[in-house]
Amino acid sequence: MASADVGPTPSFEQVIEALDKRNTIFHSQPSWHFKYEATWKDLTGKSPIWPDRRDVDVAYKNDSLFLYTAYPAPPQEKNGLKREFWSVYHKGVSADRQNASVVLSGGFNPGGLQYNYLTDAVGLDIYRNLAPVTINVKGWAEATKERPVLPESLQRENKSYAVQAQPETVAGADCFVVKEKSGDDSMWLDPKLNFAPRKREIHISARGKRPEARIIWNNSDWKEDASGLWFPRQIEVTYLDMNGTAFRLQKVRVESIDFQELPDSYFVCPIPPTSIVSDTIRKVEYTTHVGGVNPLDLAATQAKQHISLGKSPMFLLMNGIIVTSACLWMLIKHYRNSNQQDVVK
């Protein structure tokens, strides 16, 4: 049964199909590009949070991913310079940069791309079209219970989840409720929003030293984009302790969502002069010169210059003069030492 507004309650398989369709539409776009701001607030007044804000720029095209994150410097740092991070995967190479430190590696290294507050909150898989990429999403989800339940994950756990017979209302909208049979995970999916989740709630049991016992996502201010998909412009994540008291609040404010095709030049990790680069592909480490010159390339050029110089007549003449002068100096020194020995005798 269900209300007249949303129609009959779907089967679990139909829910998975609807979620899979959302991901398919999402990845059929030429590109996607999101910008948003994430903030954190301590609700107890006892544990200041740092960083309390992050500005995020994340994009995708074909087999390329780009993530830029910036946040304020720690309060104790007097220079006040913001911290900046880049994680870029393009043409089979990953580049991860933190301020002036860069690591290059072959293949896909999730790095900062492992977490994306916007796509995680609405259950979209940003890795789906990266054919050569293998990420243990299931293992990570089981370890933390925070990864959004993707269609693939629900399919794997089909014996653990079920669709509730009656829909429930969230922010005035009738939603189908998918629940883990243990009661530890619940999500409210709005069929009028391509089955996007308006709300999700998880209960964390036996989490060791972690303070939160319950986490609640609320997605609001929904807008339909050119892709035909609905996305929230506001996301709130509330963390509650064992007593049910909220102690931390995270907010995500979406600045822009764009599905226009991006040029390849967008998927580049900028490497400024004087950066320290650890190149695990060539197994070398170097510091870039001012102007961006790779010292390895510079050394190779200088070596070639020495080789060319060694073949020139002028180099041979100068080299002969230096050698002859060195020999004469050694003979004179030997002659003086011999004379001194004769005087001593």
C-alpha positions in Angstrom: 0.0 0.0 0.0 1.0 3.6 -0.5 -0.6 7.0 -0.7 -2.2 8.1 -3.9 0.5 10.7 -4.5 3.4 8.3 -4.8 1.6 5.2 -6.1 2.0 1.6 -5.0 5.0 0.6 -2.8 7.8 -0.6 -5.0 9.6 -3.9 -4.5 13.1 -3.9 -3.2 14.3 -4.8 -6.8 12.4 -1.9 -8.2 14.1 0.5 -5.7 17.5 -0.8 -6.8 16.5 -0.3 -10.5 15.4 3.3 -9.8 18.6 4.1 -8.0 20.7 2.5 -10.7 18.8 4.6 -13.3 19.7 7.8 -11.4 23.4 6.8 -11.5 23.1 6.0 -15.2 21.6 9.4 -16.1 24.3 11.1 -13.9 27.1 9.4 -15.7 25.7 9.8 -19.2 26.4 13.6 -19.0 29.4 14.9 -21.0 30.8 16.3 -17.7 29.6 17.2 -14.3 31.0 20.0 -12.1 30.0 20.8 -8.5 31.1 23.6 -6.1 30.0 23.7 -2.5 30.9 24.9 1.0 30.9 22.5 3.9 30.9 23.8 7.5 31.1 22.1 10.9 29.9 23.4 14.3 30.4 22.0 17.8 27.1 22.1 19.6 28.6 21.4 23.1 30.9 24.4 23.3 33.6 22.1 24.6 35.4 20.9 21.5 36.2 23.5 18.9 36.3 22.0 15.4 39.2 22.6 13.0 38.8 23.0 10.1 35.3 24.3 10.6 34.9 25.1 6.9 35.9 23.7 3.5 35.4 25.0 0.0 35.2 22.2 -2.5 35.4 22.0 -6.3 34.8 18.6 -7.8 34.5 17.6 -11.5 34.3 14.5 -13.7 34.7 13.8 -17.4 35.1 10.4 -19.1 37.9 8.7 -17.1 39.1 11.9 -15.3 38.3 13.2 -11.8 39.3 16.5 -10.2 38.9 17.6 -6.6 40.1 20.9 -5.0 39.6 21.5 -1.3 40.6 24.6 0.6 40.2 25.5 4.3 41.5 28.1 6.8 44.9 27.6 8.5 44.9 26.4 12.1 44.3 29.1 14.7 47.9 28.8 16.0 49.4 29.7 12.7 50.2 33.4 12.5 50.6 33.6 8.7 46.9 32.7 8.3 47.5 31.1 4.9 44.8 28.7 3.9 45.5 25.0 3.3 44.9 23.7 -0.2 44.6 20.2 -1.6 44.3 18.8 -5.1 43.5 15.3 -6.1 43.4 14.7 -9.8 43.1 11.5 -11.9 43.7 12.0 -15.6 45.1 9.8 -18.4 45.9 7.0 -16.0 48.0 9.2 -13.6 47.0 10.4 -10.1 48.4 13.6 -8.7 47.8 14.5 -5.1 49.0 17.9 -3.9 49.0 19.4 -0.4 50.2 23.0 -0.5 53.7 22.7 -2.1 54.0 18.9 -1.7 53.1 16.8 -4.7 52.8 13.0 -5.2 52.5 11.5 -8.7 51.5 7.8 -9.0 50.4 5.5 -11.8 46.8 4.3 -11.8 44.0 5.7 -9.6 44.7 6.8 -6.1 41.5 8.0 -4.5 43.2 10.3 -2.0 40.8 13.2 -1.3 38.4 11.8 -3.9 37.4 9.0 -1.6 35.0 11.5 0.1 32.5 13.7 -1.5 29.9 15.2 0.7 27.4 16.1 -2.1 27.4 12.9 -4.1 27.7 10.8 -0.9 24.6 12.4 0.5 22.4 11.7 -2.5 23.7 8.2 -3.2 25.7 8.7 -6.5 28.7 6.6 -7.4 31.4 8.9 -8.7 33.7 6.0 -9.6 31.2 4.1 -11.8 32.7 4.9 -15.2 36.3 4.5 -14.2 36.6 1.0 -15.7 40.2 0.2 -14.7 39.6 1.4 -11.1 38.9 -1.0 -8.3 37.9 0.4 -5.0 36.8 -1.6 -2.1 33.6 0.4 -1.5 31.9 -2.5 0.3 34.8 -2.9 2.7 35.0 0.8 3.4 31.2 0.9 4.0 31.2 -2.0 6.3 34.1 -0.6 8.3 32.5 2.8 8.9 28.8 2.5 8.1 28.9 6.0 6.6 29.2 5.3 2.9 25.9 6.0 1.2 24.1 2.9 0.2 24.7 2.7 -3.6 22.6 0.4 -5.9 25.5 -2.1 -6.0 25.8 -2.1 -2.2 22.0 -2.6 -1.8 22.1 -5.5 -4.3 24.9 -7.2 -2.3 23.0 -6.7 0.9 19.6 -7.6 -0.5 18.9 -10.0 2.4 19.5 -7.3 5.0 17.2 -4.6 3.6 13.5 -4.3 2.8 11.0 -1.7 1.6 8.6 -0.6 4.3 4.9 -1.2 3.4 3.8 2.3 4.2 5.5 5.5 3.0 6.4 8.3 5.5 6.4 12.0 5.1 9.6 14.0 5.2 9.4 17.8 4.8 5.9 17.5 3.4 6.8 14.9 0.8 5.7 11.2 0.8 8.8 9.0 0.7 9.3 5.2 0.4 11.3 3.9 3.3 14.1 1.4 2.8 15.3 -0.1 6.1 18.0 -2.4 7.2 16.3 -5.3 9.0 18.5 -4.7 12.1 17.2 -1.1 12.2 20.7 0.3 12.0 20.1 2.0 8.6 17.1 3.8 7.1 16.6 6.0 4.1 13.6 8.0 2.9 13.5 8.0 -1.0 11.3 10.5 -2.8 10.0 9.0 -6.1 9.3 12.5 -7.4 13.0 13.3 -7.1 14.3 10.3 -9.1 14.2 8.3 -5.8 16.8 10.6 -4.3 17.1 10.4 -0.5 15.5 13.2 1.4 16.7 11.7 4.7 19.0 9.0 5.9 19.6 7.8 9.5 22.2 5.3 10.7 22.8 3.8 14.1 26.4 2.9 15.0 26.9 0.0 17.3 30.1 -1.2 18.8 32.1 1.7 17.3 34.9 1.6 19.9 36.1 5.1 20.9 33.9 7.0 18.3 31.5 9.3 20.2 28.6 9.2 17.7 25.9 6.7 18.1 23.5 8.0 15.5 24.0 10.1 12.3 21.1 11.8 10.5 21.3 13.3 7.0 18.6 15.8 5.9 18.7 17.1 2.3 16.6 20.1 1.3 16.1 23.0 -1.2 15.8 20.6 -4.1 16.2 21.8 -7.7 15.9 20.0 -11.0 19.0 20.4 -13.2 19.5 20.3 -16.9 20.3 16.6 -16.7 16.8 15.9 -15.4 18.1 14.9 -12.0 17.2 16.6 -8.7 19.9 17.8 -6.3 19.6 19.4 -2.9 21.2 22.8 -2.4 21.3 22.3 1.4 22.5 19.3 3.3 22.6 18.9 7.1 24.3 16.1 9.0 23.6 15.8 12.7 25.8 13.6 15.0 24.2 12.4 18.2 25.9 10.6 21.2 24.7 7.5 23.1 22.2 9.7 25.1 20.6 11.0 21.9 22.1 14.5 22.4 23.3 16.3 19.3 26.9 17.3 19.6 28.0 18.2 16.1 26.4 19.7 13.1 27.7 19.7 9.5 26.2 21.8 6.8 26.8 21.7 3.0 25.7 24.6 0.9 25.8 23.9 -2.9 27.0 26.9 -4.9 26.7 25.5 -8.4 25.9 22.4 -10.3 26.9 22.3 -14.0 26.7 19.6 -16.6 28.4 21.5 -19.5 31.4 19.6 -21.0 34.7 20.6 -19.5 38.0 20.9 -21.4 40.8 18.4 -20.7 42.8 21.3 -19.4 40.6 21.5 -16.3 41.8 18.2 -15.1 45.3 19.3 -14.2 47.0 19.5 -10.8 48.9 22.8 -10.8 52.5 22.4 -9.6 54.0 25.8 -8.7 57.7 26.6 -8.6 59.7 25.3 -5.6 57.3 22.4 -5.1 58.6 19.1 -3.7 57.5 16.4 -6.1 57.6 12.7 -5.2 57.3 10.8 -8.5 56.5 7.2 -7.8 56.2 6.4 -11.5 59.9 7.2 -12.2 60.9 6.5 -8.6 62.5 9.9 -8.1 62.0 13.0 -5.9 62.9 16.5 -6.9 62.2 20.2 -6.2 61.0 22.2 -9.1 63.0 25.4 -10.0 61.5 28.8 -10.3 59.9 28.8 -13.7 58.8 25.2 -13.3 62.0 23.6 -14.6 62.5 20.0 -13.6 66.0 19.8 -12.2 66.3 16.3 -13.6 65.7 17.7 -17.1 68.1 20.5 -16.3 70.8 18.0 -15.2 70.3 16.0 -18.4 70.7 19.1 -20.5 73.9 20.1 -18.7 75.3 16.6 -19.2 74.7 16.8 -22.9 76.4 20.2 -23.0 79.5 18.6 -21.3 79.6 15.8 -23.8 79.4 18.3 -26.7 82.0 20.5 -25.2 84.4 17.6 -24.7 84.5 17.0 -28.5 85.4 20.6 -29.4 89.1 21.7 -30.3 89.0 24.6 -27.9 88.0 22.3 -25.0 90.9 19.9 -25.9 93.4 22.8 -26.0 92.3 24.2 -22.6 92.2 20.7 -21.1 95.8 20.2 -22.4 97.1 23.4 -20.9 95.5 22.6 -17.5 97.0 19.1 -17.4 100.5 20.4 -18.4 100.4 23.1 -15.8 99.4 20.6 -13.1 102.4 18.3 -14.1 104.9 21.2 -14.0 103.6 22.2 -10.6 104.1 18.7 -9.3 107.7 18.5 -10.7 108.6 21.8 -9.1 107.2 20.7 -5.8 109.2 17.4 -6.0 112.4 19.3 -6.9 112.1 21.6 -3.9 111.4 18.7 -1.5 114.6 17.0 -2.8 116.7 20.1 -2.2 115.4 20.4 1.4 116.3 16.8 2.1 119.9 17.4 0.8 120.4 20.4 3.2 119.2 18.4 6.2 121.8 15.6 5.4 
